[in-house]
């Protein structure tokens, strides 16, 4: 077994009626919510996929299918905890992660530090091992039309 592995994940969710978004485990006030089976936290979902991929454990849809009522309305922080446990059982621990969130709206810059601290807390990592960036798509595509949000995650796992 290699002593390190890298994984990447991507997730997207459309907007629907609501009054907030969950992104990186942080409640962000907004005039819409995410259309999703769980709480729709695109960033934590992408991070779950990155960790699962690096550990060779499939993807989030395999572990938490949106056809299973057990996961309806699930807190994505809880899903991430289950993914961390699965990776640990497979002999891996997360070393660091880097997330990029693509959203024309809402403006995420005021929330970046809270998101970074929350992800670090969830992963049991120091703040400087977690990086979170937000960008727009310059009014292009579904994110640019303010129809939803996309998130990309990369993580490095180390053998325990």
N, C-alpha and C positions, 0 to 999 in steps of 0.2 A: 504494500500500500504506500502510495506517495505521501510524504509528510504534509503536503499542502494541496488544496484544490480550490479552484475558482468557480463560482456559479453566477449566472445572470438570470434576472426575471423581469417580466413585463406584465403590466395589468392596465386595463382601461375600464372606466365606468361612465355611463351616461347620467345626466341629471334627470331628476323628476321632482315632484312637489316635495317640499321639506323646508327646514329652517336652519340646517347646519350640515357640515361635511365632517367626516372623520378622516383625518390624514395623518399618518405616522402616530396614531393613537391619541391625537389631539383634536378636540372638538372645535371646529372653525365655524363661527357664525356666518351664515350665507342664506340667500333667499331661495335656495333649492337644496335638495339632498341627493344622494346617490341611488340610482336604480340598481339594486343588488339583492342577492339572497341573504347575505350577511349584512354587516354594517357598511360594506362597500369600501373599506379603507384600501384604496388602490396602492398606496406606498407599502403598507404592511403585506399586502397580497404579493406584490412584486418581490419583496424581501423574502417571504416564505418560499416562493419559487426559486429564488437564487440559492437559498440555503439547501432546499431539497435537491436542486440540480447538482450542486457541488458535492453533496453527500451521496449522490446516485440513488435517490429515493423517490424519483418520479416528480410529480407536480401537485400543486395545491388542489386541483380538480379531482385528482385521484384520491387524495386523503380526505377532502371535505367537499364531496360533490354537491352541486346546487340542486340536485334532485332529491336530496336527503333532508327531510324535515328537521332532523337533529341540529342542522347548522343554520336554520332560518333565524335571521336576526343576530347571528353570532357576533360576539366582540372579537375583532381581528387580533387584538393583543393576546387573547386566549388561544387563537389558532396559531399565532407565532410561537407561543409557549410550547404547544404540542409539537410544532416543527423542530424547535430547539431540542426538546426532549428526544425526538426520533433521531436527530443528527447525533446527539450525545450517545445514545444507545448504539449507534453505528460506529462510534469511536471518533467523532468530530466535535470541535468547538469553534465557534465563530471568532475570527481574529479582528476583522474590520469590515465595514460596509460603506458603500457610496450610493446614494439614491438621488435620482433626478425626477422632479415632478413637473409635468407640462400642463399648464393651465392658463388660459387667457383671463379667467375669473374663477374664483376670487383671487385677490392679491395675497400672495403667501409670504412675502418677505417679513411681515411683522410676526409671523408664527414659526419661522425657521429655527430659532434657538430652542423654543419649547419642543418642537418636533425632534430636534437633535438630542435633547436631553431625555425625552421619552424613549426613543429608540435605543439609546445607550443604556438606559435603565432596563428595558425589556431584554436586551442582549447580555446584560451584565458586563458591559464594556465601559472603559473610560470615554468621556466626551470626545476626546481627540481621535478615537477609533471609529467614529461615526461622522459621515459628511452628508449633508442634505443640501441640494440645490433646487431652486425653482426657476422655471423659465416659461416663456410664452411660445406659441408657434407662429407669431407675427400675423395673426388673424387667418391663418391657413388651416384647412382641415376641420375635423369635428371639435378639437380643442379651441381652435381659433374662432369658430362660430359660437363658442361658449355653450356647447352641447354636452361637455363632459371633461374628464381629466384622464391623463395617462401618467404612468409612473414606470421608471426603469430602476433596477437595483443590481448591484454587483457586490459580491461578498467573497471573502477569502476564509476558508476553513483550514484549521490545523488539526493534525492527528493528536489525540489526547495522550 
